[in-house]
Amino acid sequence: KNAHSVSIRVYGNGNQQIFFGTPGSGKSFHVSGIVDGHEKFTFRTTFHPDYDYSSFVGSYKPVMLPTIDEETGDVLKEDLGYAFVPQVFTNAYVRAYKSLADDTLTESEKQVFLIIEEINRGNCAQIFGDLFQLLDRKNGESEYPIIPDAELRKHLEKEGLESNRLKLPKN
């Protein structure tokens, strides 16, 4: 440290923290030190003015869907279709629940990190929508679960997870 060093302030508890400081003060570097060794279960995104709920959670998008031969399993052709494409929140959410159920992982390895850079640059109400309610936690878990949209519900079902309500887990 030198005389010109600046401090980083941390607001929040172990589950949710906001690192506050001037540009260049080392917030991202500090967070990288916290998640060091957990890169496999770290999800990063950067908010900006055009970022929205579908960019954060996911939405139906055009994709190429394969037509598969039932006998051989070979891909016969691909056609344009629509599918739910999960984004950073959904990917972190699914990973968190799957890591909790993975008995091969240690408690430390089960930790999942969702890092949002530049959270102040996005319209949080537009981005989080009703997910904001999940941030109220009791004993580490969301105190107030929410009902997901139909497309997210179908995706969670495909992943083998509870789909009638969203609730952030302790990890």
Long-range contacts (C-beta under 8 A, 24 or more apart in sequence): 13-137, 15-137, 15-140, 15-168, 15-170, 16-135, 16-137, 18-119, 28-117, 31-115, 34-113, 35-113, 35-115, 38-108, 38-109, 38-111, 38-113, 41-95, 41-96, 41-99, 41-109, 41-110, 41-111, 41-112, 41-113, 42-112, 42-113, 42-115, 43-88, 43-91, 43-92, 43-95, 43-112, 43-113, 43-114, 43-115, 44-88, 44-115, 44-116, 44-117, 45-87, 45-88, 45-114, 45-115, 45-116, 45-117, 46-116, 46-117, 46-118, 46-121, 47-116, 47-117, 47-118, 47-119, 47-120, 47-121, 47-122, 47-124, 47-127, 48-118, 48-121, 48-122, 49-121, 49-122, 49-123, 51-122, 51-123, 51-127, 52-123, 52-126, 52-127, 53-126, 53-127, 53-128, 53-129, 54-87, 55-87, 55-127, 56-87, 56-88, 56-89, 56-127, 56-128, 56-131, 57-86, 57-87, 57-89, 57-90, 57-129, 57-131, 57-152, 58-84, 58-85, 58-86, 58-87, 58-89, 58-90, 58-151, 58-152, 58-155, 59-84, 59-85, 59-87, 59-151, 60-84, 60-85, 60-151, 61-85, 84-151, 84-152, 84-154, 84-155, 86-155, 88-114, 89-114, 89-131, 90-152, 90-155, 93-166, 93-168, 94-156, 94-159, 94-161, 96-168, 96-169, 96-171, 97-161, 97-162, 97-169, 98-159, 98-161, 99-171, 100-169, 100-171, 110-171, 111-171, 112-171, 131-166, 134-166, 134-167, 134-168, 135-168, 137-168, 139-170, 140-169, 140-170, 141-167, 141-168, 141-169, 141-170, 142-166, 142-167, 142-168
